[in-house]
Amino acid sequence: MTIVDNAVYVDGHRTADPESLDETYFILRQRQGMAWIGLYRPDADELRSVTEEFDLNHLAVDDALAGHQRAKLEHYGETLFLVLRPARYLDEVEQVEFGEIHVFAGEDFVVTVRRAESPDLARVRRRMESEPGFLALGPAAVLYAILDQVVDEYEPVAAGLENDVDEIEDDLFAADPGVSRRIYELSRQVIMFQRATAPLVMILQSLMVEAPDHQPRPELQDHYRDVLDHVLRLSERVAAFRALLQNALAVNAALVAQRQNDEMRLLTESSYAQNEQVKRISSWAAILFAPTLIGTIYGMNFRSMPELDWVFGYPMALGLMVGMGLVLYWTFKRNKWI
């Protein structure tokens, strides 16, 4: 249903449950109370109805129809247009889901346009209806209740993100190859969460310092101040998450570089060891090659070989073999090849 809830309040008490928007307008003019209309993904015709009745600015209405707006507070004459970005943490996928809610508030009406499952505005309405004295303060009290609910629902999101950041800190030194991607994805969610929460500081400050004839009553000022305090603490936590993730990304890059350096060092040491083995093998091959060369020459059985008829030919050949071997051994030993 597009119209989720629709009621007229007088002195904080629910006095009528109209079946249509036209009936709401009639009862509102008749009883001089406050209309609170809750819409869920309304079409252009339904928004056109409240636009004409409450003289809403067409630019704000276009924003509400188009959606995808940033959190902001805009003033159009006697009407406030508030955009909030509620969020909820999905444990099963460890992600933050963002919604969007638009609130039009005037002297005697509040119109909420919701485009997501959160926040639970029915809970806000029940809470306000249980405190008629507080609801009697008018649209400013409803604005406070909506802001308070949105900020309260930010707390589980912050807790979920904090848990994810802790897990990443544990995974950093576990050599998990997917930690870089997880840090990036979590950083993106933290940035989106920061964009949703950061504007609330200026929004609440603006609501607390309206023109003298539009300032909230003192009791509402205290409530707005309490929400502002929660938002400031939340902003500090989110800023800390972002700083931790940036540090984690830097540490992860350093660890990856260190692991690569260690791998290169091991490869270098392995290559060095292989080179040493090749040197030893080559050295002994050269030492053995010298007598083999001499023996091969004298094993060719040529007829005209003077050393064959020489008495000292055989000892000379053996001595030459041993001598060349010793010279090569000394040379390689000196160069630390063997």
Buried (B, 14 or more C-beta within 10 A) or exposed (E): EEBBBBBBBBEBEBEBEBEEBEBBBBBBEEBEBBBBBBBBEBEEEBBBBBBEBBEBBEEBBEBBBEEEBEBBBBBBEEBBBBBBBBBBBEEEEBBBBBBBBBBBBBEBBBBBBBBBEBBEBEEBBEBBBEEBEBBBBBBBBBBBBBBBBBBEBBBEBBEBBBEBBEBBBEBBEEEBEEBBEBBEEBBEBBBBBBBBBBBBBEBBBEBBEEEEEEBBEEEBBEBBEBBBEBBEEBBEBBEEBBEBBEEBBEBBEEBBEEEEEEEEEEEEEEEEEEEEEEBEEEBBEBBEBBBEEBEEEBEEEEEEEEEEEEEEBEEBBEEBBEEBBEEBBEBBEEEEBB
